[in-house]
C-alpha cells in the first residue's frame, strides 16, 4: 500500500529522463543533411559506420570537409576509410570560440581512432597548431607529420554536445592501415607565414622615400661646396695665377731687366774713371 504513491513519482522521473536523453541526443546524418556542400562527407560517414559512433557519444567534434575535398577519400578501401574518418572525430567539444582560444601554440586532440586500439605512434591524435599569420592548421599527431589542413568555419553546433567544424582538406596519416599513403593536401608550412611583411615592407618602403630626399640631394649639394676648397688646392693654383707670365717670358723679362742695370754700371765706372783722371 505504501509503494503505490511512489509509482506516479517514478513514472514522472522516468519520463523526465527520457525527455532529457532525447533532448541531448544528436544525429550527425540529419544535421549534415541541411548542408549540401557536405553531402559527400555525410555519405562517407554513414558508409563507414562512423555516423552511429558519433551519435552515441555525448561530447564530440566532427572535422568535416566539403564535397571537393571529400572526393579524394572515395578511392580508399573500406577499412582505411573508416580509420581516416575516425581521425576526423575529436572526443571533445570545440566550437569556433573554444578552438581559437587554445592555450598552447600546438595542441594534440584525441580522436575516435585512438579508441580502436590499433592506432600506433600517435596516429590516433590530431595536431592543431596556431600559425604566425593567425590561421589554425591541422595535421596528424604522428611526429614529423606535416600540417595539411586549415580551419575554415563553424558549420553547426549543439552546445555542448556536438560541433561540426569545416577544415580545408582531409587528414590522411602516412602509413595508416599499414599502407604507405602520400599525405592528402598541400603541406601548410611556416615559410608562407614567416615572410614578416611589416618589418621588410617598412624598410624597403622607407628606403626609396629617403633616398631621393636625403641621399641623392646631398651629393648634389656637396658638389658646390667641394668646389670652394679647390680654390686653395694645387689644381686651383694655376687658375688663380692665370695672369702670371710663363717661364719663357719671365726669363726674357729678367734679361731685359739685366740689360739696363749692366749699362748703368758701365756708365758709372766710366764717369768714375774720368773724375779720377781729372783729379
C-alpha positions in Angstrom: 0.0 0.0 0.0 2.8 2.4 0.8 4.5 1.7 -2.6 1.6 2.9 -4.7 2.0 6.6 -4.0 5.6 6.3 -5.2 4.6 4.8 -8.6 3.5 8.1 -10.1 6.7 9.7 -8.9 8.8 7.0 -10.6 6.8 7.4 -13.8 7.4 11.2 -13.7 11.1 10.7 -13.1 11.3 8.1 -15.9 9.5 10.5 -18.3 11.9 13.2 -17.4 15.0 11.0 -18.1 13.5 10.0 -21.4 12.9 13.7 -22.4 16.4 14.6 -21.2 18.1 11.9 -23.2 16.1 12.8 -26.3 17.0 16.5 -25.8 20.7 15.7 -25.6 20.7 13.1 -28.4 22.0 14.2 -31.8 22.1 12.8 -35.3 25.1 13.8 -37.3 23.5 12.5 -40.5 20.4 14.6 -40.1 22.4 17.6 -39.1 24.7 17.5 -42.1 21.8 16.8 -44.5 20.9 20.5 -44.1 24.2 21.5 -45.8 24.5 20.3 -49.4 28.2 21.3 -49.5 28.9 18.3 -47.1 26.7 15.7 -48.7 29.7 13.6 -49.8 31.3 13.7 -46.4 27.9 12.9 -44.8 27.5 9.9 -47.1 31.0 8.6 -46.3 30.3 8.8 -42.5 27.3 6.5 -42.9 29.1 4.2 -45.4 32.0 3.7 -42.9 29.6 3.3 -39.9 31.2 6.3 -38.2 27.9 8.2 -38.0 26.5 5.7 -35.5 29.6 6.1 -33.4 29.2 9.9 -33.4 25.5 9.7 -32.5 26.0 7.5 -29.4 28.6 9.9 -27.9 27.7 12.8 -25.8 30.6 15.3 -26.4 32.0 15.2 -29.9 33.5 17.5 -32.6 33.5 16.4 -36.2 36.0 18.0 -38.6 34.2 17.9 -41.9 35.4 18.6 -45.4 33.3 19.9 -48.3 32.4 17.8 -51.4 35.5 18.8 -53.3 37.9 17.7 -50.5 35.8 14.6 -49.7 36.1 13.3 -53.2 39.8 12.3 -52.6 38.6 9.9 -49.9 36.4 7.8 -52.2 39.4 5.9 -53.5 40.2 4.4 -50.1 39.3 0.9 -49.2 36.6 0.4 -46.6 39.0 -0.3 -43.7 41.2 2.6 -44.4 38.3 4.9 -45.0 36.8 4.0 -41.6 40.2 4.8 -39.9 40.6 8.0 -41.7 37.2 9.3 -40.9 37.5 8.3 -37.3 40.6 10.6 -37.1 38.2 13.5 -38.0 36.1 12.8 -34.9 37.5 14.6 -31.9 36.5 13.3 -28.5 35.7 16.7 -27.0 33.5 19.7 -27.8 35.2 22.6 -29.7 33.1 25.3 -31.1 34.5 28.3 -33.0 35.3 30.3 -29.9 36.9 27.5 -27.9 39.1 26.3 -30.8 40.5 29.7 -31.3 41.4 30.1 -27.7 43.6 27.1 -27.2 46.2 27.9 -24.5 49.2 26.3 -26.3 50.6 27.0 -29.7 50.3 23.3 -30.6 47.6 21.0 -29.1 47.0 17.3 -29.6 43.4 16.3 -29.9 42.3 12.7 -29.0 40.3 11.2 -31.8 37.8 8.3 -32.2 40.6 6.3 -33.9 42.6 6.3 -30.6 39.8 4.2 -29.0 40.1 1.4 -31.6 43.3 0.1 -30.0 45.1 -0.2 -33.4 46.4 3.4 -33.5 50.2 3.4 -33.2 52.8 6.2 -33.0 50.3 8.9 -32.0 48.2 8.2 -35.1 45.1 8.4 -33.0 45.8 12.1 -32.3 45.4 15.3 -34.3 47.9 18.2 -34.1 46.3 21.7 -34.1 48.9 24.5 -34.4 48.4 28.2 -34.4 50.3 29.7 -37.3 52.1 33.0 -37.2 49.6 34.6 -39.6 46.7 33.7 -37.3 45.5 30.6 -39.1 44.8 27.3 -37.3 46.4 24.4 -39.1 45.8 20.6 -38.6 47.8 17.5 -39.2 48.4 14.0 -38.0 49.7 13.6 -34.5 52.5 11.3 -35.8 55.8 13.0 -35.1 57.2 14.8 -38.1 53.9 14.8 -40.0 53.1 18.0 -42.0 50.2 20.3 -41.3 47.9 19.7 -44.3 44.6 21.5 -43.5 43.4 24.8 -42.0 40.3 25.8 -40.1 37.6 27.3 -42.4 34.5 27.9 -40.4 31.9 26.5 -37.9 29.2 24.6 -39.7 26.8 23.7 -36.9 26.8 23.1 -33.2 24.6 21.9 -30.3 26.3 23.2 -27.2 27.9 21.4 -25.5 27.4 18.0 -27.2 28.1 18.2 -30.9 30.1 20.6 -33.0 30.9 20.4 -36.7 33.8 22.4 -38.0 35.0 22.7 -41.6 38.6 22.2 -42.4 40.2 22.7 -45.8 41.4 19.2 -46.6 41.1 15.6 -45.3 43.9 14.4 -43.0 45.3 11.0 -44.0 48.4 10.0 -42.0 51.1 8.2 -43.9 51.2 4.5 -43.1 47.6 4.3 -41.8 46.3 0.7 -42.0 49.9 -0.4 -42.9 49.7 1.2 -46.3 52.3 3.9 -47.2 50.0 6.7 -48.4 51.0 10.1 -49.7 49.7 12.9 -47.5 46.5 14.4 -48.7 46.6 18.2 -49.3 49.4 20.6 -49.7 51.6 20.9 -46.6 50.9 24.0 -44.5 54.4 25.1 -43.6 55.9 28.1 -41.9 57.5 29.8 -44.9 54.2 31.2 -46.3 53.5 33.0 -43.0 57.0 33.8 -41.9 57.9 36.5 -44.5 57.3 39.1 -41.8 55.6 41.7 -44.1 55.7 44.5 -41.6 59.5 44.8 -41.0 60.6 44.0 -44.5 58.0 46.2 -46.3 58.6 49.1 -43.9 62.3 49.1 -44.5 62.0 48.8 -48.3 59.3 51.4 -48.4 61.3 53.9 -46.3 64.5 53.3 -48.4 63.3 54.8 -51.7 61.4 57.6 -49.9 64.5 58.8 -48.1 66.9 58.2 -50.9 65.8 61.0 -53.2 65.3 63.4 -50.2 68.4 62.7 -48.2 71.0 60.7 -50.1 70.5 61.9 -53.7 70.4 65.6 -53.0 73.3 65.5 -50.5 75.9 64.7 -53.2 74.5 67.4 -55.4 74.5 69.9 -52.6 78.1 68.9 -51.6 79.4 69.3 -55.2 79.3 73.1 -55.0 80.8 73.0 -51.5 83.5 70.8 -52.8 84.4 73.4 -55.3 85.2 76.0 -52.7 88.2 74.2 -51.2 89.5 73.6 -54.7 90.4 77.3 -54.9 93.2 76.6 -52.4 94.1 73.3 -53.8 97.1 72.8 -56.1 94.8 72.5 -59.1 93.3 75.9 -58.3 96.7 77.5 -58.1 97.3 77.8 -61.8 93.7 79.1 -62.2 94.2 81.8 -59.6 97.5 82.8 -61.1 96.2 82.8 -64.6 97.7 86.3 -65.3 101.3 85.3 -64.3 103.9 85.2 -67.1 105.1 81.9 -68.4 108.7 80.7 -67.6 110.0 81.8 -71.0 108.5 85.2 -70.6 109.9 85.5 -67.1 113.4 84.7 -68.4 113.2 87.3 -71.1 112.0 89.8 -68.6 115.0 89.0 -66.4 117.3 89.5 -69.3 115.7 92.7 -70.4 115.9 94.0 -66.8 119.5 93.0 -66.5 120.5 95.0 -69.6 119.8 98.5 -68.2 121.4 97.5 -64.9 124.6 96.4 -66.7 124.6 99.6 -68.8 124.1 101.8 -65.7 127.1 100.1 -64.1 129.3 100.7 -67.2 128.4 104.4 -67.3 129.1 104.8 -63.6 132.5 103.2 -64.0 133.4 105.4 -66.9 132.4 108.6 -65.1 134.3 107.5 -62.0 137.4 106.9 -64.2 137.1 110.3 -65.8 136.8 112.0 -62.5 139.8 110.1 -61.2 141.9 111.2 -64.2 140.7 114.8 -63.9 141.9 114.9 -60.4 
